[in-house]
Amino acid sequence: MLAADVIVKCLEAEKVSYVFGYPGVAICPFYNSILSSEIRTILVRTEQNAAHAASGVARMTHRPGVCAVTSGPGATNIITGIATAFADSIPLVVITGQVNSELLGSDVFQEADITGAVESFVKYSYLVRDPEEIPRIFKEAFYIANSGRKGPVLIDIPIDVQNAQVKSFRYPEEVSLRTYKPTVKGNAVQIKKVGKELNRAKRPIICAGGGVLLAQADDELQAFVKNHKIPVVSTMMGIGVMPTNDPYYFGMVGNNGKPYANRAMNEADLIIMVGARVADRAISQPDLITRGKVLVHIDVDPAEIGKNALSSIPLVGDADKVLEDLNALDIEADYSEWVETLTSYKKEFKPKKYGREGYVDPAAFVKLLSESMEEDGVYVADVGQNQIWSCANVVMRTGKFLTSGGMGTMGYSIPAAMGAKLACPKRQVVAVCGDGSFQMSMMELATCNQHGVQAKIVVIRNNSLGMVREYQHYTYKDHYSVVDLSGSPDLEKLVSAYDFDYMRLENMKDAEKVIRSFLKDRKSVLLEVIVDPLDLVK
């Protein structure tokens, strides 16, 4: 059979349901072969969004999302999507077509060294030269992408390799990589040390990151918290590890987090950091935060432990397995006084009011929208002021919160929401973006229309690149440069061209009624929300 047929059989063996991509000559053998499969192909309107849509699938299914594009500009266009997935540890398998093997290095038409270009932000990459190696390579790629610290793997396949004949097909049952053996179970001695510190501590805090959700360890975390009544904060990528209104959850930490969450981190005597990188957006001064206290750092990636903050107890392992072991510990300490203190801080907090009369308060809108969504609804936030308003005010129950945290990639929300909805068609999915980020991926309204994806999109409109404008307000004293979005389209006219319904919200008195209509609409619908152009997140 053709090697292109073998590629498709590998995807079938991995139970892949969707491949997002954009064809070109160098990937045409693959796309020709996939026609004989039940795998559904989704033509995105620009390659970057193929990776974002695959990310949405991966985050909903906990299996690698798959995308396939052509060589040259097709491959280089998808780089931002790969980097976005890498920064947030999202498992992807990215297939790129390549020019004929004998022409590699000749600078021929649409040749790009894509394996070299993505080297710093993939877990691994392959340039396939022997078609007989395709089953092994794909088995390894899916395993590497979805084990240890998850992330994207790239497979670059020249067109002559895709067209080559393969004698037979046998998909490997197991993977054995001598140099790749991720640690899953935590060290028993270190786990006992954590137990001793918890019995000694008076003011412990758990800081949960996206690694908890990636490991599907949120149930174990919630059980640990309830068993021992330990307060929890989260990073941006950890939003959703606990229900927002849980009495032991104290919100997101960081520059744009809740003041009482940051205060809890400052006053704690024991910090258990689980599935979080101690990155600058969550903890801007790690040495200051951790000084004079015990830091337990739990992560599946040993390279992250000690990288930004010196840990007292480093603990390498999968969050699900480690939390399962921690739940078995005998901890007798009473933290009720500490929880009461943090609860009082939370009650003292006065949320900021946004917007002048005649505009929508974005914080109040996000809270009302998320409260009105179905309990297991999926809220997909883009990047910019809309992301900060979303993170600070979204109300999570049993649903999911998806966003681009590590890379902060504008234009993420619509394709990611599209992927999430395709993966879980019965769940309510809402994408929330700004008028800047919307215009980075509005072409995917055509993809939603073509493939019958019921899209629900909120565009928070302030006619500027709000986050950059806010930075220029503080840093350059209102000397604004290249942030004015004048010339943006009339969204009502635009979405009607894609057969979307359109709604508009201009003030809070109509918010409840409009949100209810927006969520009940059976068609794809865009809700334009008008906020004060002068609103700042801080």
RANORKA-V845838 format. One record per pair of residues at least 6 apart in sequence whose ideal C-beta (glycine too) atoms are under 6 Angstrom apart, sorted by the first residue. I is the first residue (numbers start at 1). J is the second residue. D is the distance in Angstrom with one decimal. If there is no record, write none. Layout:
i=(I:I)
j=(J:J)
d=(D:D)
This chain:
i=(1:3:3:3:3:3:3:4:4:4:4:5:6:6:6:7:8:8:8:9:10:10:11:13:14:16:16:18:18:18:18:19:19:19:19:20:20:20:20:20:20:21:21:21:21:22:22:22:23:24:24:26:26:26:26:26:27:27:27:29:29:30:42:44:44:45:45:45:47:47:47:47:48:48:48:48:49:49:49:50:51:51:51:51:52:52:52:52:53:53:53:54:54:54:54:55:55:55:55:56:56:56:57:57:57:58:58:58:58:59:60:60:60:61:64:64:64:64:64:64:65:66:67:68:69:69:70:71:71:71:71:72:72:75:75:75:76:82:82:82:83:83:84:84:84:85:85:86:86:86:87:87:88:88:89:89:89:89:91:91:91:92:93:93:93:94:94:95:96:96:98:98:99:99:100:100:100:101:101:114:115:115:115:118:122:122:123:123:123:124:124:125:126:126:127:128:128:131:131:131:135:136:139:139:140:141:141:143:144:145:147:148:148:149:149:150:183:183:184:184:185:185:186:186:186:186:190:190:191:193:194:194:195:197:197:198:199:199:201:201:202:203:203:203:204:204:205:205:205:205:206:206:206:207:207:207:208:208:208:208:208:209:209:209:209:209:210:210:211:211:212:212:212:212:212:212:215:215:215:217:217:217:218:220:220:220:221:221:223:224:224:224:225:225:228:229:231:231:231:231:232:232:232:233:233:233:233:234:234:235:235:236:236:237:239:240:240:240:242:243:244:244:250:250:250:250:251:251:252:253:253:253:253:254:254:256:260:260:260:263:264:265:269:270:271:272:273:274:274:275:277:278:278:278:283:286:286:290:294:295:295:296:297:297:297:298:298:299:300:302:305:305:354:354:354:354:355:355:356:359:359:360:360:360:360:360:361:362:362:362:363:363:366:366:366:366:367:368:368:369:370:370:370:371:372:372:373:374:375:375:376:376:377:377:378:378:378:378:378:379:379:379:380:380:380:380:380:381:381:381:381:382:382:382:382:383:383:383:383:384:384:384:384:385:385:385:386:386:386:386:387:388:390:402:404:410:410:411:411:411:413:413:414:414:414:415:415:417:417:418:418:420:421:421:430:431:432:433:434:435:435:435:435:436:438:445:448:448:449:449:454:455:456:457:458:459:460:460:461:461:462:462:463:463:464:464:464:465:468:469:470:472:491:492:495:495:500:500:501:501:501:502:503:503:503:504:505:505:506:518:518)
j=(166:131:134:161:162:164:166:29:30:33:162:33:134:166:169:30:33:34:37:169:135:138:39:171:142:39:66:40:42:57:422:39:41:66:68:42:44:50:53:54:67:50:67:68:69:47:69:74:31:70:74:70:71:97:98:159:68:70:97:162:163:162:451:50:447:443:444:446:69:74:77:78:77:78:80:81:415:441:444:67:67:78:81:82:81:412:415:416:415:418:419:65:66:67:92:65:85:90:416:416:419:420:65:419:423:64:65:90:91:402:420:423:424:423:91:92:93:142:145:146:92:93:94:95:78:96:97:97:98:99:110:110:112:96:112:114:112:94:118:152:121:407:404:407:409:92:152:121:151:152:406:407:405:406:149:150:151:214:145:146:150:152:141:145:153:152:154:155:114:156:156:158:108:111:158:159:160:158:160:156:125:127:156:154:152:154:144:151:153:144:153:154:137:155:156:157:161:161:164:166:171:172:172:175:175:153:155:175:153:153:182:182:300:300:301:214:316:317:318:321:317:321:315:317:322:325:313:315:325:313:296:313:329:270:294:331:331:333:269:270:269:268:269:338:230:270:231:264:268:271:230:232:272:233:273:276:232:234:238:241:274:235:237:238:275:276:237:238:275:319:218:221:241:274:275:319:318:319:320:319:320:323:241:320:323:324:241:323:327:323:326:327:232:248:331:335:248:250:339:342:242:248:249:250:253:261:264:241:252:276:282:391:405:405:401:396:400:401:249:397:395:396:260:261:264:342:258:261:391:261:262:265:282:281:282:388:345:346:349:345:342:289:293:294:295:296:297:298:319:319:304:286:308:309:289:308:309:309:312:311:312:313:305:311:314:315:322:305:318:316:311:314:361:362:363:535:361:532:532:531:532:505:508:529:530:531:508:389:460:531:389:393:389:390:393:394:393:511:515:515:379:394:395:395:515:519:428:428:397:398:398:399:399:428:399:400:420:427:429:394:401:430:402:413:416:417:431:387:390:403:432:412:413:433:437:404:408:410:437:434:437:466:467:466:467:537:432:433:434:460:403:537:432:416:412:437:440:437:440:441:431:433:431:441:444:441:444:429:431:448:453:429:429:453:456:457:458:459:460:459:461:485:488:465:459:498:455:524:498:499:524:524:525:526:527:528:529:531:528:530:531:533:485:533:483:484:485:483:483:483:536:480:528:502:502:526:524:526:521:523:525:526:514:518:527:528:514:529:530:525:527)
d=(5.7:3.8:5.8:5.8:5.3:4.8:5.2:3.9:4.9:4.0:4.4:4.7:4.9:5.2:5.4:5.5:4.8:5.1:5.0:5.5:5.9:3.7:5.9:4.4:5.1:5.7:5.2:5.2:5.9:5.9:5.8:5.9:5.2:5.0:5.5:4.7:5.6:4.0:4.4:5.2:4.5:5.0:5.2:4.1:5.1:5.0:5.2:5.9:4.9:2.6:5.2:4.8:3.9:3.1:5.9:4.9:5.9:4.5:3.2:3.8:5.3:5.8:5.9:4.7:5.6:3.8:5.8:5.8:4.8:5.4:3.7:4.4:5.7:6.0:5.0:4.7:3.8:5.7:5.5:3.9:5.5:5.3:2.3:5.7:5.3:5.3:3.9:4.9:4.3:5.3:3.8:2.9:5.9:4.5:5.3:5.8:5.3:4.8:5.6:3.9:2.7:4.0:4.1:4.4:4.5:5.8:3.8:5.3:5.2:5.6:5.0:4.1:5.1:5.2:4.1:5.8:4.9:5.6:4.4:5.3:5.1:5.0:5.6:4.0:5.2:5.8:4.6:4.9:5.0:5.7:4.9:3.1:5.0:4.4:5.4:4.1:5.5:5.9:5.6:5.0:4.5:5.6:5.3:4.5:4.4:4.9:4.6:4.0:5.2:5.5:2.8:4.0:5.5:5.0:5.5:4.8:5.5:5.9:4.0:4.4:4.2:4.0:5.2:5.6:5.6:5.8:4.7:5.2:5.3:4.9:5.0:4.3:5.4:4.7:5.8:6.0:4.6:4.5:5.4:5.4:4.4:5.2:5.3:5.6:5.2:5.1:5.4:4.1:5.5:5.2:5.1:4.2:5.1:4.8:4.8:4.6:5.3:5.2:4.2:5.1:5.1:5.9:4.5:5.7:5.6:4.4:5.7:4.3:5.3:4.6:5.4:3.0:5.6:5.2:3.8:5.7:4.8:5.6:4.6:5.6:5.6:5.1:5.2:3.5:4.0:5.8:5.8:4.7:5.0:5.1:5.4:5.9:4.1:5.6:5.2:4.9:5.9:5.1:5.5:3.9:5.8:4.9:4.7:4.7:5.4:4.1:5.6:5.3:4.1:5.6:5.7:4.6:4.7:5.4:4.9:5.8:6.0:4.8:4.4:4.4:5.5:4.5:5.7:4.6:4.3:2.7:3.0:5.6:2.3:5.4:5.8:5.6:4.9:5.9:4.3:5.0:5.4:4.0:4.5:4.0:3.9:5.3:5.0:5.7:3.8:5.5:5.7:5.7:5.7:5.5:5.7:5.2:5.6:5.1:5.2:5.7:5.3:5.6:5.6:5.4:5.4:5.7:5.2:5.2:4.9:4.3:5.9:5.5:5.6:5.0:4.3:5.5:4.8:4.3:4.4:4.9:5.7:4.5:4.0:5.3:4.7:4.8:5.9:4.9:5.4:5.6:3.5:4.2:5.6:4.7:5.6:5.7:5.4:5.3:4.4:4.7:4.0:4.8:5.5:5.7:5.3:5.7:5.1:4.7:5.1:4.6:4.8:4.3:5.6:4.7:5.3:5.2:4.1:4.7:5.3:5.1:3.7:5.1:4.6:4.8:5.1:4.5:4.8:3.8:5.7:4.6:5.3:5.5:5.2:4.8:5.7:4.5:4.5:5.5:5.4:5.0:4.5:4.5:5.3:5.5:4.3:5.7:6.0:5.2:6.0:5.3:5.6:4.4:5.9:5.0:5.6:4.7:5.3:5.4:4.1:5.8:4.7:5.7:6.0:5.5:5.8:4.6:4.4:4.9:5.1:6.0:5.7:4.5:4.7:5.4:4.8:4.8:4.5:4.1:5.7:4.7:5.2:5.8:4.4:5.6:5.2:5.8:4.5:4.6:5.3:4.2:4.6:4.9:3.9:4.2:5.3:5.8:3.8:3.6:4.1:5.6:4.9:4.7:6.0:4.5:5.7:5.8:4.5:3.9:5.2:5.3:5.7:5.8:4.4:4.8:5.9:4.2:5.7:5.7:4.2:4.2:5.2:5.4:3.1:4.0:4.1:4.7:5.1:4.4:5.1:5.7:5.2:5.0:3.8:5.8:5.3:5.0:4.4:5.3:4.6:4.9:4.5:6.0:5.3:5.6:4.4:5.8:5.9:4.7:4.8:4.2:4.3:5.7:5.0:5.7:5.7:4.2:5.9:4.7:4.9:5.1:4.9:5.7:5.7:5.6:5.1:4.6:5.1:5.7:4.9:5.9:5.5:4.3:5.2:4.4:5.0:5.2:5.1:4.5:5.1:4.7:4.7:5.4:5.5:5.0:4.1:5.7:5.9:5.5:4.6:4.8:4.7:4.9:4.8:6.0:4.7)
